[in-house]
Amino acid sequence: MRYPEKRLRRYRKDEKIRELVSNVKINKTDLIQPVFVKEGLDEKEEIPSMEGQYHHTLESLEEEIEECDRLGIPGVLVFGIPEKNDEKGSLAHEEEGIVQRAVRSIKDFSEIEVFTDVCLCHYTSHGHCGIVKEGELLNDESLEVLGKAALSHAEAGADFVAPSAMMDHQVKYIRDVLDEHGHEDVGIMSYSAKFASNYYGPFRDAAESSPDGASTGLRNRDTYQMDYRIGGEGQPMEEIKMDLQEGADIVMVKPALPYLDIINEASHRFDVPMAAYSVSGEYQMLKNSVENDIFSEKVLEESLCSIKRAGADMIITYFAKEMVKDGKI
């Protein structure tokens, strides 16, 4: 029996040809490394629920940034954990706040691109992303505090602020505040399609930001983060579209692996840089699987490739340093 002459297995017969014909490749310049800096520490501490990730002091953060520079990782996303908090997240916009000091420190010695998370959950005593009153998160009152926080990050030297609170019109409010104060060159990377996901557990430990329902009557973030049962044709695209209309320079989908369909749909609809955040639960799940010999280490590259293949231009991942340092990409 004769078969058609075209045999696709010819493209897969050895490693060299597989490398030549592959069209989705992860490069270190695709990656952003998240970093946590915490007040009140004498030395860096490993985060118990995120093996290999640390709460940094300002001194150990400098070492972390220097390593990212050596590895050629182009950007970091900075999260700060303060020693104190209050109901309104007031310390989020303090000139001498932990993020503000961290950004100034980084900019003193490095040209790495600095993105800063703009949210109140690390700074509120109840762990919610905005101001809560009588069991309701107040959107417009929260915008004022978020705007002050973003401005303080810009004044410290941040290249991009990244609002993640999922407040309606947070991008417009922040863009207006930045422009009014002469920071037209500071960009906005918006957490545009951020889902109320079950993959955030380790991060909430790391950021000490689990919502306290007992004190507020608001037990979770379902009223402001997106429902994971919503598909790509509706709310996610509307959220992204609105953020772009309001001035976002980069839009983000978070989490990444469970929402590849959202990343793909958005990448086809909008001709703008697309970020995807491979979150703490994805990180720890893969980490545990590799360490327990359930998967080989190649699963890390495969996972990142799936995110890029879906349409992401940049990937925020806790594996960034590890992937580059160990030669996995």
Secondary structure, 3 states (H helix, E strand, C coil): CCCCCCCHHHHHCCHHHHHHHCCCCCCHHHEEEEEEEECCCCCCEECCCCCCCEEECHHHHHHHHHHHHHHCCCEEEEEEECCCCECCCHHHHCCCCHHHHHHHHHHHHCCCEEEEEECCCCCECCCCCCEEECCEEEHHHHHHHHHHHHHHHHHHCCCEEEECCCCCCHHHHHHHHHHHCCCCCCEEEEEEEEECCHHHHHHHHHHCCCCCHHHHCCCCCCCCCECCCCCCCCHHHHHHHHHHHCCCCEEEEECCHHHHHHHHHHHHHCCCCEEEEECHHHHHHHHHHHHCCCCCCHHHHHHHHHHHHHCCCEEEECCHHHHHHCCCC
